[in-house]
Amino acid sequence: MDDTVTIICYGSRRLMTRKDAIKEFSTAAFCCGGSERDRYCSIVCGLNEGKMLVDDLWEWSNALSNLA
């Protein structure tokens, strides 16, 4: 599962392999707390769901999907 994904975090866009992104953002989530951990966990969840584009704005994504 080494496909390339797009990560948007703190407004910056990065291209990474899915494997590297999961490793990096899982580690980041483990090493921090609060809203920062929520951001990183949101990214990891999106990656584990197979999404090709993930961001750290989970609360907005969830709110918008509920309006559709």
C-alpha positions in Angstrom: 0.0 0.0 0.0 2.7 2.5 -1.0 0.4 4.7 -3.1 1.0 8.5 -3.0 -1.4 10.6 -1.0 -1.9 14.3 -0.4 -1.8 15.5 3.2 -3.0 19.0 4.1 -2.0 19.9 7.7 -1.8 23.4 9.2 -2.5 24.8 5.7 0.5 23.1 4.0 0.2 20.5 1.3 2.5 17.5 1.2 2.8 14.5 -1.0 3.8 11.3 0.7 3.5 7.6 0.4 0.6 6.2 2.4 3.0 4.0 4.5 5.3 6.9 5.4 2.4 9.2 6.1 0.7 6.7 8.5 4.0 6.2 10.3 4.8 9.9 10.6 1.3 11.1 11.7 0.8 8.1 14.0 4.0 8.9 15.8 3.0 12.6 16.0 -0.4 11.7 17.4 1.3 9.5 20.0 3.7 12.2 21.1 1.3 15.1 21.6 -2.1 15.8 23.1 -5.2 18.0 22.8 -6.2 19.5 19.6 -2.9 18.7 18.0 -3.4 15.0 18.6 -7.0 15.4 17.1 -5.5 16.8 13.9 -3.0 14.0 13.5 -5.5 11.3 14.4 -7.9 12.7 11.8 -5.2 12.4 9.2 -4.3 8.8 10.2 -8.0 7.8 10.2 -8.5 9.2 6.7 -5.4 7.4 5.5 -6.6 4.1 7.0 -10.0 4.6 5.3 -8.1 4.6 1.9 -8.6 8.3 1.1 -6.2 9.9 -1.3 -6.6 13.4 0.1 -6.7 13.9 3.8 -6.6 17.0 5.9 -6.6 18.1 9.6 -9.9 19.8 9.4 -12.0 16.9 10.6 -14.6 19.0 12.3 -15.4 20.9 9.1 -15.3 17.8 7.0 -17.8 16.1 9.3 -20.1 19.1 9.5 -20.2 19.6 5.7 -20.9 15.9 5.1 -23.9 16.1 7.5 -25.4 18.9 5.4 -25.4 16.9 2.2 
